[in-house]
Amino acid sequence: MVLSPAQNRLLNIAALIFAAFGLAWIVYLQAIRGTTVGPDFVQAIKSGEITADSVTSIEVVVPPPGYSAFTASEYERLTRLATITDQTANNDILTALQVATPGQYSQNHPSLQSHVYLKVNCQEDFFWLNVEEYQDAKSAVLQVEANNRNALNPNGATLYYLRNYSEVLSLLQQKEK
């Protein structure tokens, strides 16, 4: 069947509209859905908006290797290693994160030593943190990607790092057992 020029134009316009909607949907899924406005978790604790008293618990969550959750149901299906409710431990974790440096720490071919998500539950809201420990021949660093309040999309997180993080790691590992 041969299409007339008018039919061919309509088919091309329909294909362009379909492609535009598809591209808009991909942008929505990757950059918009699950993001919220406001400060990320580290900014909120640095400003005093979040204090240890406002944190009700910190869930230590294990992501499968190579996997990132994007929806509430995907996050909820992940394995919980522990829930930290001790206010002293929560305060120690928040105190350590207050001095986190924005950006990425440069290392030479670092290897991933450990990887957990932290769900910080506050009185009314929650924050997700992606926490990875990297080590190379000269240094070790804890990389923290901090999401905004109630945000699920890891693509909207702000990157921080800690050079002196042994206390945070020992608190998380102590609670894992």
VENLINBEL-V630222 format. One record per residue. RES is the residue in three letters. SS is DSSP state (~ for helix, > for strand, _ for the rest). PHI is phi in degrees with one decimal (999 if undefined). Layout:
# VENLINBEL-V630222
res | ss | phi
RES | SS | PHI
RES | SS | PHI
This chain:
# VENLINBEL-V630222
res | ss | phi
MET | _ | 999
VAL | _ | -101.0
LEU | _ | -90.3
SER | _ | -73.9
PRO | ~ | -56.5
ALA | ~ | -66.1
GLN | ~ | -66.1
ASN | ~ | -63.1
ARG | ~ | -61.8
LEU | ~ | -62.1
LEU | ~ | -64.0
ASN | ~ | -64.6
ILE | ~ | -63.8
ALA | ~ | -62.7
ALA | ~ | -65.1
LEU | ~ | -64.6
ILE | ~ | -63.0
PHE | ~ | -60.9
ALA | ~ | -64.8
ALA | ~ | -64.4
PHE | ~ | -64.6
GLY | ~ | -63.1
LEU | ~ | -64.7
ALA | ~ | -61.7
TRP | ~ | -64.9
ILE | ~ | -64.1
VAL | ~ | -61.3
TYR | ~ | -60.1
LEU | ~ | -64.9
GLN | ~ | -87.6
ALA | ~ | -122.0
ILE | ~ | -113.4
ARG | _ | -58.3
GLY | _ | 85.5
THR | _ | -100.0
THR | _ | -134.2
VAL | _ | -90.9
GLY | _ | 105.2
PRO | _ | -72.6
ASP | > | -75.2
PHE | ~ | -61.2
VAL | ~ | -65.2
GLN | ~ | -61.3
ALA | ~ | -66.3
ILE | ~ | -77.7
LYS | ~ | -65.9
SER | ~ | -82.4
GLY | _ | 87.7
GLU | _ | -64.3
ILE | _ | -111.3
THR | _ | -124.1
ALA | ~ | -59.7
ASP | ~ | -67.4
SER | ~ | -85.5
VAL | > | -89.8
THR | > | -88.1
SER | > | -165.7
ILE | > | -126.3
GLU | > | -90.7
VAL | > | -95.9
VAL | > | -119.9
VAL | > | -100.9
PRO | _ | -84.5
PRO | _ | -62.7
PRO | _ | -55.6
GLY | _ | 73.5
TYR | _ | -119.9
SER | _ | -125.8
ALA | _ | -81.8
PHE | _ | -126.6
THR | _ | -117.0
ALA | ~ | -59.2
SER | ~ | -67.8
GLU | ~ | -66.2
TYR | ~ | -64.2
GLU | ~ | -68.4
ARG | _ | -79.0
LEU | _ | -72.8
THR | > | -72.5
ARG | > | -93.3
LEU | > | -80.3
ALA | > | -164.3
THR | > | -125.6
ILE | > | -92.5
THR | _ | -113.0
ASP | _ | -66.1
GLN | ~ | -62.8
THR | ~ | -66.6
ALA | ~ | -64.3
ASN | ~ | -60.1
ASN | ~ | -63.5
ASP | ~ | -62.5
ILE | ~ | -64.9
LEU | ~ | -63.7
THR | ~ | -62.0
ALA | ~ | -65.4
LEU | ~ | -70.6
GLN | ~ | -62.1
VAL | _ | -99.6
ALA | _ | -63.2
THR | > | -95.1
PRO | > | -65.0
GLY | _ | 104.2
GLN | _ | -112.8
TYR | _ | -85.3
SER | _ | -80.2
GLN | _ | -132.7
ASN | _ | -100.1
HIS | _ | 51.9
PRO | _ | -71.7
SER | > | -110.5
LEU | > | -76.6
GLN | > | -93.7
SER | > | -153.9
HIS | > | -149.3
VAL | > | -141.1
TYR | > | -101.1
LEU | > | -118.5
LYS | > | -104.6
VAL | > | -93.0
ASN | > | -92.8
CYS | > | -104.6
GLN | _ | -58.3
GLU | _ | -119.6
ASP | _ | -135.8
PHE | > | -143.5
PHE | > | -134.2
TRP | > | -103.0
LEU | > | -123.3
ASN | > | -100.5
VAL | > | -117.4
GLU | > | -130.7
GLU | > | -101.3
TYR | > | -118.4
GLN | > | -141.3
ASP | _ | -123.2
ALA | _ | -65.8
LYS | _ | -112.3
SER | _ | -153.5
ALA | > | -130.4
VAL | > | -146.0
LEU | > | -103.4
GLN | > | -98.3
VAL | > | -125.9
GLU | > | -103.2
ALA | > | -105.9
ASN | _ | -86.2
ASN | > | -76.9
ARG | _ | -53.8
ASN | _ | 59.9
ALA | _ | -84.3
LEU | _ | -110.0
ASN | _ | -79.0
PRO | ~ | -67.0
ASN | ~ | -69.2
GLY | ~ | -95.5
ALA | _ | -76.7
THR | > | -99.9
LEU | > | -92.4
TYR | > | -134.6
TYR | > | -144.4
LEU | > | -126.2
ARG | _ | -87.9
ASN | _ | -106.4
TYR | _ | -129.0
SER | ~ | -58.0
GLU | ~ | -65.7
VAL | ~ | -62.2
LEU | ~ | -62.8
SER | ~ | -67.8
LEU | ~ | -64.2
LEU | ~ | -68.7
GLN | ~ | -70.4
GLN | ~ | -63.3
LYS | ~ | -77.3
GLU | ~ | -70.5
LYS | _ | -75.8
